[in-house]
Amino acid sequence: MNLIMQHWNGDLPRWAQLAERTVRDYATDIGVEYELVRGHPLGKAMGPNPQKVCYLLEKYDKYEYTLMIDTVSYTHLRAHETDSY
């Protein structure tokens, strides 16, 4: 059994809702499970960033493979490319 995961903290803007739906549909099409990780899966004290490594939690041990996908906007990616935060 395999799993595709996305992570997001806070409300999903329209573009992120579309991304979530697209990846969820893809997971269904290829016969794997899907999960959208939200909030603070490793505890509030660690903040939302550990969403990216939450697949290390024991509950995910049942999966042979997991794929974590970042849900980011084009604007966010451009900011990384240009150091314009």
N, C-alpha and C positions, 0 to 999 in steps of 0.2 A: 504494500500500500504506500502511495506517495502523496505529498501535500505541497500545494502552492500557497504561500502566505504573502499578504501585503500588510503594511503597517501604516497607521495614521494616528495622530493625536489631535483631538478637538473635533469640531464639526467638519463634515465633508463638504467642500465647495462643489459646485455643479461639475466641474471638470474632473474632480476626484471621484465623484459618484459614477461618472461614465467610465473612468479607469477601473474602478472596482467591479462594475457590472461586466466589463469586457473581459477581465481576467477571470472572474467567476465563471462566465460562460465558456471560456477557453478550458478551464479546469474540468468542467462538466463534459465538454466535447472530447477531451483526451482521457477521461475516466480516472481522474485523480480528485482528491478532496481539496477544499478551498477554505481558507480562514482569513478574515480581516482582523488583525491584532490592533486593539485600540487601548488607549489609557496607559496604565503603568503595570505591565504584566510581571515585573520583578519587584514590585513594591513602590509606593509613592516616593519614598526617600531617595530612590535611585533616579526618579524622573522618567520621562518618556523615551529617552534615547536607548535604553536597553531593549526596546521593542525589537531592535535589529538582531539581538542574540537570544531572544526568548525561546527559540527552537531548542536551546540547550535544556529547557525544563523537562522533567521526567515524563510529562504527559505526551511529549512528542517522540519518545523512544520507540513507539510502535510503528513509526514510519521508516521505510527503507531509505527514502530520499526526501529532503525538504528543500524548497526553493523560496527564498525571501526576496520579494520585489519591493523596491522603494516606489512610493507614489509621490512623485514630485512634479512641479509645474515647469514649463519651459523657462519662465522668468527665474525660478530658483536655479535651474541649471546654468543659465546665462550669468547669473550673479557669481557662481563658482568660477566660470571661465574668465570672468573679467575682474574678479576680486572687488566687486562693487556692492558689498553688503552695507 
